[in-house]
Amino acid sequence: MRIEHLISINGAILVVYYTSSNCYQYEIVFWDGSSYQPNELYKNADQALAVGIESIRIVIGYQ
């Protein structure tokens, strides 16, 4: 695993990483310690980043 992006948005941490299957995934860790890691794979890190940010927007109402 190689981390491509690591950002914090309103207390949530978004990690985008390169997997052993030659794709990218993301995981979100929320301020309460819960995490969200979908099984979706993306062709590039920017796609995974965009979807991860949108997921945070939906869950916590980030604008």
PDB file of N, CA, C and O in Angstrom:
ATOM      1  N   MET A   1       0.844  -1.175   0.000  1.00  0.00           N
ATOM      2  CA  MET A   1       0.000   0.000   0.000  1.00  0.00           C
ATOM      3  C   MET A   1       0.890   1.239   0.000  1.00  0.00           C
ATOM      4  O   MET A   1       1.858   1.337   0.754  1.00  0.00           O
ATOM      5  N   ARG A   2       0.531   2.178  -0.869  1.00  0.00           N
ATOM      6  CA  ARG A   2       1.250   3.449  -0.957  1.00  0.00           C
ATOM      7  C   ARG A   2       0.221   4.577  -0.855  1.00  0.00           C
ATOM      8  O   ARG A   2      -0.708   4.637  -1.661  1.00  0.00           O
ATOM      9  N   ILE A   3       0.374   5.462   0.115  1.00  0.00           N
ATOM     10  CA  ILE A   3      -0.561   6.559   0.311  1.00  0.00           C
ATOM     11  C   ILE A   3      -0.306   7.642  -0.732  1.00  0.00           C
ATOM     12  O   ILE A   3       0.822   8.106  -0.905  1.00  0.00           O
ATOM     13  N   GLU A   4      -1.374   8.035  -1.421  1.00  0.00           N
ATOM     14  CA  GLU A   4      -1.297   9.073  -2.442  1.00  0.00           C
ATOM     15  C   GLU A   4      -1.795  10.415  -1.922  1.00  0.00           C
ATOM     16  O   GLU A   4      -1.210  11.455  -2.224  1.00  0.00           O
ATOM     17  N   HIS A   5      -2.877  10.396  -1.138  1.00  0.00           N
ATOM     18  CA  HIS A   5      -3.449  11.616  -0.565  1.00  0.00           C
ATOM     19  C   HIS A   5      -3.821  11.346   0.880  1.00  0.00           C
ATOM     20  O   HIS A   5      -4.309  10.267   1.216  1.00  0.00           O
ATOM     21  N   LEU A   6      -3.589  12.329   1.728  1.00  0.00           N
ATOM     22  CA  LEU A   6      -3.975  12.264   3.138  1.00  0.00           C
ATOM     23  C   LEU A   6      -4.433  13.669   3.517  1.00  0.00           C
ATOM     24  O   LEU A   6      -3.615  14.578   3.654  1.00  0.00           O
ATOM     25  N   ILE A   7      -5.751  13.843   3.688  1.00  0.00           N
ATOM     26  CA  ILE A   7      -6.268  15.172   3.992  1.00  0.00           C
ATOM     27  C   ILE A   7      -7.282  15.091   5.124  1.00  0.00           C
ATOM     28  O   ILE A   7      -7.876  14.042   5.377  1.00  0.00           O
ATOM     29  N   SER A   8      -7.465  16.214   5.794  1.00  0.00           N
ATOM     30  CA  SER A   8      -8.455  16.329   6.859  1.00  0.00           C
ATOM     31  C   SER A   8      -9.503  17.353   6.438  1.00  0.00           C
ATOM     32  O   SER A   8      -9.175  18.454   5.995  1.00  0.00           O
ATOM     33  N   ILE A   9     -10.766  16.969   6.584  1.00  0.00           N
ATOM     34  CA  ILE A   9     -11.874  17.851   6.232  1.00  0.00           C
ATOM     35  C   ILE A   9     -12.852  17.850   7.403  1.00  0.00           C
ATOM     36  O   ILE A   9     -13.510  16.844   7.666  1.00  0.00           O
ATOM     37  N   ASN A  10     -12.944  18.959   8.092  1.00  0.00           N
ATOM     38  CA  ASN A  10     -13.891  19.105   9.210  1.00  0.00           C
ATOM     39  C   ASN A  10     -13.815  17.940  10.201  1.00  0.00           C
ATOM     40  O   ASN A  10     -14.849  17.456  10.662  1.00  0.00           O
ATOM     41  N   GLY A  11     -12.636  17.499  10.523  1.00  0.00           N
ATOM     42  CA  GLY A  11     -12.458  16.441  11.514  1.00  0.00           C
ATOM     43  C   GLY A  11     -12.449  15.035  10.954  1.00  0.00           C
ATOM     44  O   GLY A  11     -12.168  14.084  11.684  1.00  0.00           O
ATOM     45  N   ALA A  12     -12.749  14.882   9.683  1.00  0.00           N
ATOM     46  CA  ALA A  12     -12.689  13.567   9.039  1.00  0.00           C
ATOM     47  C   ALA A  12     -11.364  13.471   8.278  1.00  0.00           C
ATOM     48  O   ALA A  12     -10.918  14.447   7.675  1.00  0.00           O
ATOM     49  N   ILE A  13     -10.747  12.307   8.307  1.00  0.00           N
ATOM     50  CA  ILE A  13      -9.480  12.098   7.606  1.00  0.00           C
ATOM     51  C   ILE A  13      -9.740  11.207   6.400  1.00  0.00           C
ATOM     52  O   ILE A  13     -10.305  10.121   6.523  1.00  0.00           O
ATOM     53  N   LEU A  14      -9.325  11.677   5.248  1.00  0.00           N
ATOM     54  CA  LEU A  14      -9.482  10.937   4.005  1.00  0.00           C
ATOM     55  C   LEU A  14      -8.115  10.465   3.540  1.00  0.00           C
ATOM     56  O   LEU A  14      -7.184  11.257   3.391  1.00  0.00           O
ATOM     57  N   VAL A  15      -8.010   9.160   3.313  1.00  0.00           N
ATOM     58  CA  VAL A  15      -6.768   8.552   2.831  1.00  0.00           C
ATOM     59  C   VAL A  15      -7.054   7.897   1.486  1.00  0.00           C
ATOM     60  O   VAL A  15      -7.966   7.078   1.372  1.00  0.00           O
ATOM     61  N   VAL A  16      -6.283   8.252   0.478  1.00  0.00           N
ATOM     62  CA  VAL A  16      -6.355   7.600  -0.831  1.00  0.00           C
ATOM     63  C   VAL A  16      -5.058   6.838  -1.004  1.00  0.00           C
ATOM     64  O   VAL A  16      -3.975   7.392  -0.816  1.00  0.00           O
ATOM     65  N   TYR A  17      -5.165   5.566  -1.364  1.00  0.00           N
ATOM     66  CA  TYR A  17      -3.955   4.742  -1.452  1.00  0.00           C
ATOM     67  C   TYR A  17      -3.979   3.820  -2.659  1.00  0.00           C
ATOM     68  O   TYR A  17      -5.036   3.473  -3.187  1.00  0.00           O
ATOM     69  N   TYR A  18      -2.786   3.437  -3.078  1.00  0.00           N
ATOM     70  CA  TYR A  18      -2.563   2.526  -4.200  1.00  0.00           C
ATOM     71  C   TYR A  18      -2.562   1.111  -3.655  1.00  0.00           C
ATOM     72  O   TYR A  18      -1.895   0.827  -2.660  1.00  0.00           O
ATOM     73  N   THR A  19      -3.303   0.222  -4.295  1.00  0.00           N
ATOM     74  CA  THR A  19      -3.435  -1.146  -3.799  1.00  0.00           C
ATOM     75  C   THR A  19      -2.554  -2.116  -4.582  1.00  0.00           C
ATOM     76  O   THR A  19      -1.986  -1.768  -5.617  1.00  0.00           O
ATOM     77  N   SER A  20      -2.455  -3.315  -4.073  1.00  0.00           N
ATOM     78  CA  SER A  20      -1.658  -4.353  -4.742  1.00  0.00           C
ATOM     79  C   SER A  20      -2.327  -4.828  -6.029  1.00  0.00           C
ATOM     80  O   SER A  20      -1.689  -5.511  -6.830  1.00  0.00           O
ATOM     81  N   SER A  21      -3.589  -4.485  -6.245  1.00  0.00           N
ATOM     82  CA  SER A  21      -4.276  -4.853  -7.486  1.00  0.00           C
ATOM     83  C   SER A  21      -4.164  -3.760  -8.553  1.00  0.00           C
ATOM     84  O   SER A  21      -4.941  -3.730  -9.508  1.00  0.00           O
ATOM     85  N   ASN A  22      -3.182  -2.857  -8.376  1.00  0.00           N
ATOM     86  CA  ASN A  22      -2.886  -1.797  -9.345  1.00  0.00           C
ATOM     87  C   ASN A  22      -4.027  -0.805  -9.545  1.00  0.00           C
ATOM     88  O   ASN A  22      -4.220  -0.279 -10.641  1.00  0.00           O
ATOM     89  N   CYS A  23      -4.766  -0.562  -8.493  1.00  0.00           N
ATOM     90  CA  CYS A  23      -5.854   0.411  -8.508  1.00  0.00           C
ATOM     91  C   CYS A  23      -5.751   1.273  -7.261  1.00  0.00           C
ATOM     92  O   CYS A  23      -4.834   1.109  -6.457  1.00  0.00           O
ATOM     93  N   TYR A  24      -6.688   2.184  -7.106  1.00  0.00           N
ATOM     94  CA  TYR A  24      -6.705   3.081  -5.954  1.00  0.00           C
ATOM     95  C   TYR A  24      -8.000   2.890  -5.177  1.00  0.00           C
ATOM     96  O   TYR A  24      -9.044   2.581  -5.751  1.00  0.00           O
ATOM     97  N   GLN A  25      -7.919   3.074  -3.890  1.00  0.00           N
ATOM     98  CA  GLN A  25      -9.079   3.029  -3.008  1.00  0.00           C
ATOM     99  C   GLN A  25      -8.983   4.190  -2.031  1.00  0.00           C
ATOM    100  O   GLN A  25      -7.950   4.853  -1.935  1.00  0.00           O
ATOM    101  N   TYR A  26     -10.068   4.426  -1.309  1.00  0.00           N
ATOM    102  CA  TYR A  26     -10.033   5.441  -0.264  1.00  0.00           C
ATOM    103  C   TYR A  26     -10.654   4.901   1.010  1.00  0.00           C
ATOM    104  O   TYR A  26     -11.430   3.945   0.992  1.00  0.00           O
ATOM    105  N   GLU A  27     -10.298   5.531   2.108  1.00  0.00           N
ATOM    106  CA  GLU A  27     -10.887   5.232   3.405  1.00  0.00           C
ATOM    107  C   GLU A  27     -11.074   6.548   4.142  1.00  0.00           C
ATOM    108  O   GLU A  27     -10.244   7.452   4.047  1.00  0.00           O
ATOM    109  N   ILE A  28     -12.171   6.642   4.877  1.00  0.00           N
ATOM    110  CA  ILE A  28     -12.456   7.833   5.674  1.00  0.00           C
ATOM    111  C   ILE A  28     -12.512   7.417   7.136  1.00  0.00           C
ATOM    112  O   ILE A  28     -13.193   6.454   7.488  1.00  0.00           O
ATOM    113  N   VAL A  29     -11.795   8.145   7.985  1.00  0.00           N
ATOM    114  CA  VAL A  29     -11.861   7.937   9.433  1.00  0.00           C
ATOM    115  C   VAL A  29     -12.495   9.186  10.020  1.00  0.00           C
ATOM    116  O   VAL A  29     -11.997  10.296   9.830  1.00  0.00           O
ATOM    117  N   PHE A  30     -13.594   8.996  10.732  1.00  0.00           N
ATOM    118  CA  PHE A  30     -14.340  10.117  11.300  1.00  0.00           C
ATOM    119  C   PHE A  30     -13.866  10.433  12.708  1.00  0.00           C
ATOM    120  O   PHE A  30     -13.195   9.623  13.347  1.00  0.00           O
ATOM    121  N   TRP A  31     -14.226  11.628  13.188  1.00  0.00           N
ATOM    122  CA  TRP A  31     -13.785  12.141  14.487  1.00  0.00           C
ATOM    123  C   TRP A  31     -14.166  11.237  15.645  1.00  0.00           C
ATOM    124  O   TRP A  31     -13.520  11.284  16.692  1.00  0.00           O
ATOM    125  N   ASP A  32     -15.210  10.405  15.486  1.00  0.00           N
ATOM    126  CA  ASP A  32     -15.628   9.527  16.582  1.00  0.00           C
ATOM    127  C   ASP A  32     -14.924   8.168  16.548  1.00  0.00           C
ATOM    128  O   ASP A  32     -15.220   7.292  17.360  1.00  0.00           O
ATOM    129  N   GLY A  33     -13.994   7.999  15.610  1.00  0.00           N
ATOM    130  CA  GLY A  33     -13.234   6.756  15.505  1.00  0.00           C
ATOM    131  C   GLY A  33     -13.808   5.753  14.520  1.00  0.00           C
ATOM    132  O   GLY A  33     -13.166   4.747  14.220  1.00  0.00           O
ATOM    133  N   SER A  34     -15.006   6.011  14.011  1.00  0.00           N
ATOM    134  CA  SER A  34     -15.587   5.109  13.023  1.00  0.00           C
ATOM    135  C   SER A  34     -14.893   5.312  11.677  1.00  0.00           C
ATOM    136  O   SER A  34     -14.306   6.363  11.420  1.00  0.00           O
ATOM    137  N   SER A  35     -14.969   4.301  10.834  1.00  0.00           N
ATOM    138  CA  SER A  35     -14.333   4.428   9.524  1.00  0.00           C
ATOM    139  C   SER A  35     -15.253   3.889   8.437  1.00  0.00           C
ATOM    140  O   SER A  35     -16.166   3.107   8.703  1.00  0.00           O
ATOM    141  N   TYR A  36     -14.997   4.320   7.219  1.00  0.00           N
ATOM    142  CA  TYR A  36     -15.746   3.893   6.047  1.00  0.00           C
ATOM    143  C   TYR A  36     -14.736   3.549   4.969  1.00  0.00           C
ATOM    144  O   TYR A  36     -13.917   4.383   4.583  1.00  0.00           O
ATOM    145  N   GLN A  37     -14.799   2.305   4.482  1.00  0.00           N
ATOM    146  CA  GLN A  37     -13.879   1.855   3.445  1.00  0.00           C
ATOM    147  C   GLN A  37     -14.662   1.017   2.432  1.00  0.00           C
ATOM    148  O   GLN A  37     -14.830  -0.189   2.616  1.00  0.00           O
ATOM    149  N   PRO A  38     -15.140   1.659   1.364  1.00  0.00           N
ATOM    150  CA  PRO A  38     -15.887   0.898   0.358  1.00  0.00           C
ATOM    151  C   PRO A  38     -14.965  -0.034  -0.429  1.00  0.00           C
ATOM    152  O   PRO A  38     -13.746   0.136  -0.428  1.00  0.00           O
ATOM    153  N   ASN A  39     -15.556  -1.005  -1.089  1.00  0.00           N
ATOM    154  CA  ASN A  39     -14.787  -1.971  -1.888  1.00  0.00           C
ATOM    155  C   ASN A  39     -14.567  -1.509  -3.320  1.00  0.00           C
ATOM    156  O   ASN A  39     -14.090  -2.278  -4.155  1.00  0.00           O
ATOM    157  N   GLU A  40     -14.909  -0.265  -3.609  1.00  0.00           N
ATOM    158  CA  GLU A  40     -14.772   0.266  -4.962  1.00  0.00           C
ATOM    159  C   GLU A  40     -13.306   0.492  -5.314  1.00  0.00           C
ATOM    160  O   GLU A  40     -12.505   0.880  -4.463  1.00  0.00           O
ATOM    161  N   LEU A  41     -12.962   0.242  -6.588  1.00  0.00           N
ATOM    162  CA  LEU A  41     -11.611   0.469  -7.093  1.00  0.00           C
ATOM    163  C   LEU A  41     -11.651   1.561  -8.154  1.00  0.00           C
ATOM    164  O   LEU A  41     -12.612   1.668  -8.917  1.00  0.00           O
ATOM    165  N   TYR A  42     -10.596   2.370  -8.194  1.00  0.00           N
ATOM    166  CA  TYR A  42     -10.527   3.482  -9.134  1.00  0.00           C
ATOM    167  C   TYR A  42      -9.239   3.389  -9.942  1.00  0.00           C
ATOM    168  O   TYR A  42      -8.225   2.890  -9.455  1.00  0.00           O
ATOM    169  N   LYS A  43      -9.288   3.875 -11.183  1.00  0.00           N
ATOM    170  CA  LYS A  43      -8.133   3.796 -12.071  1.00  0.00           C
ATOM    171  C   LYS A  43      -7.020   4.758 -11.686  1.00  0.00           C
ATOM    172  O   LYS A  43      -5.846   4.491 -11.942  1.00  0.00           O
ATOM    173  N   ASN A  44      -7.394   5.892 -11.062  1.00  0.00           N
ATOM    174  CA  ASN A  44      -6.357   6.839 -10.645  1.00  0.00           C
ATOM    175  C   ASN A  44      -6.707   7.460  -9.300  1.00  0.00           C
ATOM    176  O   ASN A  44      -7.850   7.399  -8.847  1.00  0.00           O
ATOM    177  N   ALA A  45      -5.715   8.048  -8.683  1.00  0.00           N
ATOM    178  CA  ALA A  45      -5.865   8.605  -7.338  1.00  0.00           C
ATOM    179  C   ALA A  45      -6.830   9.786  -7.315  1.00  0.00           C
ATOM    180  O   ALA A  45      -7.540   9.978  -6.327  1.00  0.00           O
ATOM    181  N   ASP A  46      -6.869  10.572  -8.371  1.00  0.00           N
ATOM    182  CA  ASP A  46      -7.758  11.732  -8.409  1.00  0.00           C
ATOM    183  C   ASP A  46      -9.232  11.334  -8.404  1.00  0.00           C
ATOM    184  O   ASP A  46     -10.058  12.013  -7.794  1.00  0.00           O
ATOM    185  N   GLN A  47      -9.560  10.242  -9.078  1.00  0.00           N
ATOM    186  CA  GLN A  47     -10.940   9.749  -9.056  1.00  0.00           C
ATOM    187  C   GLN A  47     -11.326   9.321  -7.642  1.00  0.00           C
ATOM    188  O   GLN A  47     -12.398   9.677  -7.152  1.00  0.00           O
ATOM    189  N   ALA A  48     -10.461   8.565  -6.997  1.00  0.00           N
ATOM    190  CA  ALA A  48     -10.735   8.105  -5.629  1.00  0.00           C
ATOM    191  C   ALA A  48     -10.853   9.294  -4.683  1.00  0.00           C
ATOM    192  O   ALA A  48     -11.706   9.293  -3.796  1.00  0.00           O
ATOM    193  N   LEU A  49     -10.008  10.307  -4.861  1.00  0.00           N
ATOM    194  CA  LEU A  49     -10.051  11.507  -4.033  1.00  0.00           C
ATOM    195  C   LEU A  49     -11.383  12.233  -4.203  1.00  0.00           C
ATOM    196  O   LEU A  49     -11.997  12.630  -3.213  1.00  0.00           O
ATOM    197  N   ALA A  50     -11.831  12.410  -5.426  1.00  0.00           N
ATOM    198  CA  ALA A  50     -13.092  13.117  -5.691  1.00  0.00           C
ATOM    199  C   ALA A  50     -14.277  12.385  -5.071  1.00  0.00           C
ATOM    200  O   ALA A  50     -15.148  13.014  -4.469  1.00  0.00           O
ATOM    201  N   VAL A  51     -14.317  11.085  -5.209  1.00  0.00           N
ATOM    202  CA  VAL A  51     -15.420  10.310  -4.636  1.00  0.00           C
ATOM    203  C   VAL A  51     -15.351  10.330  -3.110  1.00  0.00           C
ATOM    204  O   VAL A  51     -16.385  10.414  -2.446  1.00  0.00           O
ATOM    205  N   GLY A  52     -14.157  10.254  -2.554  1.00  0.00           N
ATOM    206  CA  GLY A  52     -13.993  10.318  -1.110  1.00  0.00           C
ATOM    207  C   GLY A  52     -14.460  11.650  -0.541  1.00  0.00           C
ATOM    208  O   GLY A  52     -15.132  11.682   0.490  1.00  0.00           O
ATOM    209  N   ILE A  53     -14.112  12.737  -1.197  1.00  0.00           N
ATOM    210  CA  ILE A  53     -14.558  14.065  -0.754  1.00  0.00           C
ATOM    211  C   ILE A  53     -16.071  14.171  -0.838  1.00  0.00           C
ATOM    212  O   ILE A  53     -16.704  14.722   0.063  1.00  0.00           O
ATOM    213  N   GLU A  54     -16.652  13.657  -1.899  1.00  0.00           N
ATOM    214  CA  GLU A  54     -18.109  13.673  -2.039  1.00  0.00           C
ATOM    215  C   GLU A  54     -18.770  12.840  -0.936  1.00  0.00           C
ATOM    216  O   GLU A  54     -19.822  13.223  -0.424  1.00  0.00           O
ATOM    217  N   SER A  55     -18.177  11.726  -0.571  1.00  0.00           N
ATOM    218  CA  SER A  55     -18.710  10.898   0.525  1.00  0.00           C
ATOM    219  C   SER A  55     -18.699  11.664   1.838  1.00  0.00           C
ATOM    220  O   SER A  55     -19.652  11.584   2.613  1.00  0.00           O
ATOM    221  N   ILE A  56     -17.633  12.402   2.092  1.00  0.00           N
ATOM    222  CA  ILE A  56     -17.570  13.220   3.310  1.00  0.00           C
ATOM    223  C   ILE A  56     -18.641  14.295   3.253  1.00  0.00           C
ATOM    224  O   ILE A  56     -19.297  14.560   4.261  1.00  0.00           O
ATOM    225  N   ARG A  57     -18.835  14.923   2.097  1.00  0.00           N
ATOM    226  CA  ARG A  57     -19.877  15.940   1.945  1.00  0.00           C
ATOM    227  C   ARG A  57     -21.252  15.386   2.312  1.00  0.00           C
ATOM    228  O   ARG A  57     -22.031  16.032   3.011  1.00  0.00           O
ATOM    229  N   ILE A  58     -21.528  14.199   1.835  1.00  0.00           N
ATOM    230  CA  ILE A  58     -22.828  13.580   2.083  1.00  0.00           C
ATOM    231  C   ILE A  58     -23.016  13.255   3.561  1.00  0.00           C
ATOM    232  O   ILE A  58     -24.084  13.506   4.120  1.00  0.00           O
ATOM    233  N   VAL A  59     -21.997  12.704   4.190  1.00  0.00           N
ATOM    234  CA  VAL A  59     -22.123  12.259   5.582  1.00  0.00           C
ATOM    235  C   VAL A  59     -22.160  13.409   6.569  1.00  0.00           C
ATOM    236  O   VAL A  59     -22.993  13.412   7.476  1.00  0.00           O
ATOM    237  N   ILE A  60     -21.274  14.388   6.416  1.00  0.00           N
ATOM    238  CA  ILE A  60     -21.190  15.451   7.444  1.00  0.00           C
ATOM    239  C   ILE A  60     -21.669  16.808   6.952  1.00  0.00           C
ATOM    240  O   ILE A  60     -21.636  17.778   7.709  1.00  0.00           O
ATOM    241  N   GLY A  61     -22.111  16.898   5.710  1.00  0.00           N
ATOM    242  CA  GLY A  61     -22.634  18.161   5.216  1.00  0.00           C
ATOM    243  C   GLY A  61     -21.566  19.189   4.895  1.00  0.00           C
ATOM    244  O   GLY A  61     -21.842  20.389   4.889  1.00  0.00           O
ATOM    245  N   TYR A  62     -20.349  18.734   4.629  1.00  0.00           N
ATOM    246  CA  TYR A  62     -19.246  19.628   4.247  1.00  0.00           C
ATOM    247  C   TYR A  62     -19.601  20.353   2.966  1.00  0.00           C
ATOM    248  O   TYR A  62     -20.118  19.735   2.035  1.00  0.00           O
ATOM    249  N   GLN A  63     -19.337  21.648   2.894  1.00  0.00           N
ATOM    250  CA  GLN A  63     -19.668  22.453   1.713  1.00  0.00           C
ATOM    251  C   GLN A  63     -18.456  22.752   0.893  1.00  0.00           C
ATOM    252  O   GLN A  63     -18.556  23.419  -0.136  1.00  0.00           O
TER     253      GLN A  63
END
